[in-house]
Amino acid sequence: MSNIGTSKGILEIFKFGVYVSVPIVLMYTFANNSKNLQKFMGNRSYVVYPEHTEPILTNEEVREGARELAHGYTLVMPPATQFIPWAKEEQEKKESEQLPL
């Protein structure tokens, strides 16, 4: 029985050593040589920006457009089905059930 306990103890010491040494080695590798970090991070493009975008409007242009839209129009909220995809399906189900055959 003492042999089993000793081998488990050695295994636990080895696992603890691995758990402690892996983060230390990784930090040493990336902190001391920034080229390694750039090489690792440069392999993937996390954010891809579009090449051409429409010009950004100034605050005054936005206000002017809002005034033009507000002049003579009443504000009406669109139905929720426009914003929630599954709501459209539910609305169609309700309408089909209500129609007389």
RODO-2510 file (C-alpha; in nm, 4 decimals, decimal comma):
residues 101
     n   res          X          Y          Z
     1     m     0,0000     0,0000     0,0000
     2     s     0,2804     0,2427     0,0694
     3     n     0,4101     0,2053    -0,2896
     4     i     0,0739     0,3220    -0,4313
     5     g     0,0732     0,6234    -0,1990
     6     t     0,4264     0,7179    -0,2971
     7     s     0,3574     0,6962    -0,6700
     8     k     0,0451     0,9103    -0,6310
     9     g     0,2433     1,1638    -0,4313
    10     i     0,5101     1,1841    -0,7011
    11     l     0,2408     1,2269    -0,9661
    12     e     0,0790     1,5085    -0,7682
    13     i     0,4154     1,6827    -0,7279
    14     f     0,4774     1,6488    -1,1033
    15     k     0,1306     1,7894    -1,1891
    16     f     0,1825     2,0810    -0,9494
    17     g     0,5181     2,1527    -1,1114
    18     v     0,3588     2,1543    -1,4572
    19     y     0,0715     2,3808    -1,3437
    20     v     0,3195     2,6293    -1,1972
    21     s     0,5889     2,6146    -1,4656
    22     v     0,3737     2,6438    -1,7811
    23     p     0,2425     2,9969    -1,7091
    24     i     0,5869     3,1087    -1,5948
    25     v     0,7533     2,9792    -1,9125
    26     l     0,4870     3,1367    -2,1340
    27     m     0,5173     3,4725    -1,9601
    28     y     0,8951     3,4599    -1,9869
    29     t     0,8742     3,3716    -2,3577
    30     f     0,6351     3,6523    -2,4496
    31     a     0,7515     3,9198    -2,2043
    32     n     1,1209     3,9010    -2,2860
    33     n     1,0850     3,8856    -2,6632
    34     s     0,8084     4,1032    -2,8058
    35     k     0,8721     3,9594    -3,1537
    36     n     0,7296     3,6283    -3,0326
    37     l     0,4140     3,8032    -2,9172
    38     q     0,3824     3,9951    -3,2454
    39     k     0,4329     3,6739    -3,4407
    40     f     0,1674     3,4947    -3,2349
    41     m    -0,0858     3,7788    -3,2485
    42     g    -0,0144     3,8672    -3,6131
    43     n    -0,1283     3,5288    -3,7449
    44     r    -0,4957     3,6167    -3,7013
    45     s    -0,6779     3,9308    -3,8012
    46     y    -0,9325     3,9778    -3,5250
    47     v    -1,0886     4,2963    -3,6641
    48     v    -1,1399     4,3392    -4,0371
    49     y    -1,2362     4,6886    -4,1436
    50     p    -1,4134     4,7550    -4,4742
    51     e    -1,2054     4,9190    -4,7418
    52     h    -1,4563     5,1874    -4,8436
    53     t    -1,7223     5,3413    -4,6264
    54     e    -1,9704     5,6212    -4,6727
    55     p    -1,8592     5,9600    -4,5416
    56     i    -1,9564     6,0365    -4,1841
    57     l    -2,2153     6,3123    -4,1482
    58     t    -2,1504     6,6103    -3,9266
    59     n    -2,3824     6,6961    -3,6392
    60     e    -2,5315     6,9842    -3,8343
    61     e    -2,6066     6,7626    -4,1345
    62     v    -2,7810     6,5114    -3,9082
    63     r    -2,9892     6,7855    -3,7444
    64     e    -3,0835     6,9295    -4,0834
    65     g    -3,1910     6,5879    -4,2083
    66     a    -3,3949     6,5298    -3,8920
    67     r    -3,5689     6,8671    -3,9383
    68     e    -3,6534     6,7814    -4,2994
    69     l    -3,7956     6,4462    -4,1969
    70     a    -3,9883     6,5861    -3,9017
    71     h    -4,1439     6,8665    -4,1023
    72     g    -4,4926     6,7459    -4,1953
    73     y    -4,4511     6,3850    -4,0808
    74     t    -4,5813     6,2070    -3,7745
    75     l    -4,3619     5,9557    -3,6016
    76     v    -4,4918     5,6009    -3,6355
    77     m    -4,3156     5,3039    -3,4794
    78     p    -4,2601     5,0089    -3,7146
    79     p    -4,4029     4,6721    -3,6107
    80     a    -4,1921     4,4546    -3,3836
    81     t    -4,1674     4,1928    -3,6592
    82     q    -3,9215     4,4161    -3,8403
    83     f    -3,6708     4,3898    -3,5546
    84     i    -3,7367     4,0423    -3,4118
    85     p    -3,7062     3,7605    -3,6696
    86     w    -3,9086     3,5002    -3,4782
    87     a    -4,1900     3,7505    -3,4115
    88     k    -4,2643     3,7636    -3,7832
    89     e    -4,3203     3,3867    -3,7918
    90     e    -4,5502     3,4042    -3,4899
    91     q    -4,7446     3,6932    -3,6430
    92     e    -4,7915     3,4971    -3,9677
    93     k    -4,9150     3,1943    -3,7707
    94     k    -5,1700     3,4083    -3,5860
    95     e    -5,2895     3,5689    -3,9092
    96     s    -5,3260     3,2328    -4,0846
    97     e    -5,5255     3,0946    -3,7894
    98     q    -5,7579     3,3957    -3,7871
    99     l    -5,8416     3,3884    -4,1578
   100     p    -6,1698     3,2083    -4,2329
   101     l    -6,1408     2,9284    -4,4846
***
